[in-house]
Amino acid sequence: MLEEITIQKGIPIPERTGLGLKVRSALTLVMQKMEIGDCIDVPLSAVKQRGGLATRAKTLSIKVTMRTIDNGQTKMLRVWRIK
């Protein structure tokens, strides 16, 4: 296996593309448009991890708080922009 690894020279390092924000998801675009006090409801089935939403908000320089809401049919994650 080590025989297959070779040292390469002169290959330029590509520029960073950011934290994945060049390919923006619909949720990222919505979060960018939110004003303080606004909230959105996201189906829990669409959210893999709550922490992912918090991280996304942090990369957008906004602060959010989240609560799980059960409307009887579907569990939702309600996300408020607080800062």
Buried (B, 14 or more C-beta within 10 A) or exposed (E): EEEEEEEEEEEEEEEEEEEEEEEEEEBBEEBEEBEEEBBBEBEBEEBEEBEEBBEBBEBBEBEBEBEEEEEEEEEBBEBBBEE
